């Protein structure tokens, strides 16, 4: 029974963003492609920084790098928006 509830919850989580995108007149596939590109860009930056800094597979260190990359990306975005 827990599995069925979990599956229903997962389906609802996927459906709500798609319905919201349609309501906001955003093409869901375009939004997904952009989100995927953003993830890949950040992931590659984390890989590069980890290699440069000699960071291995420690999840806490990798999480710190991920947050660092996000902050840097948001700073650039904020600077160009102003």
C-alpha positions in Angstrom: 0.0 0.0 0.0 2.9 2.4 0.8 4.3 1.8 -2.7 1.0 2.7 -4.3 0.8 5.9 -2.3 4.4 6.7 -3.2 3.7 6.2 -6.9 0.6 8.4 -6.7 2.6 11.1 -5.0 5.3 10.9 -7.6 2.8 11.1 -10.4 1.2 14.1 -8.8 4.5 15.8 -8.5 5.2 15.3 -12.2 1.7 16.3 -13.3 1.4 19.6 -11.3 4.5 21.3 -12.9 3.3 20.2 -16.4 -0.2 21.6 -15.8 1.3 24.8 -14.3 3.5 25.2 -17.3 0.6 24.9 -19.6 -1.4 27.4 -17.6 1.5 29.8 -17.8 1.8 29.1 -21.5 5.2 27.6 -21.1 6.0 24.8 -23.5 6.8 21.9 -21.0 9.4 20.3 -23.4 11.3 23.6 -23.8 11.3 24.1 -20.0 12.6 20.6 -19.5 15.3 21.0 -22.1 16.4 24.3 -20.4 16.4 22.7 -17.0 18.4 19.8 -18.3 21.0 22.1 -19.9 21.2 24.1 -16.7 21.8 21.0 -14.7 24.5 19.7 -17.1 26.2 23.1 -17.1 26.4 23.1 -13.3 27.4 19.5 -13.1 30.3 20.1 -15.5 31.4 23.1 -13.5 31.4 20.9 -10.3 33.4 18.3 -12.1 36.0 20.8 -13.1 36.3 22.4 -9.7 36.5 19.0 -8.0 39.3 18.0 -10.3 41.2 21.4 -9.8 40.8 21.2 -6.0 41.5 17.5 -5.7 38.1 16.7 -4.3 37.1 13.1 -4.6 33.7 11.5 -4.0 32.9 13.0 -0.7 29.3 14.0 -0.9 29.5 16.8 1.5 32.4 18.4 -0.5 30.6 17.9 -3.7 27.4 19.4 -2.3 29.4 22.4 -1.2 30.8 22.8 -4.8 27.3 22.5 -6.2 26.1 25.3 -3.9 29.1 27.4 -4.8 28.4 26.9 -8.6 24.8 27.9 -8.0 25.7 31.0 -6.1 28.2 32.1 -8.7 25.6 31.5 -11.5 23.0 33.4 -9.6 25.4 36.3 -9.0 26.1 36.5 -12.7 22.4 36.4 -13.5 21.7 39.1 -10.9 24.4 41.4 -12.3 23.2 41.1 -15.9 19.5 41.7 -14.8 20.4 45.0 -13.2 
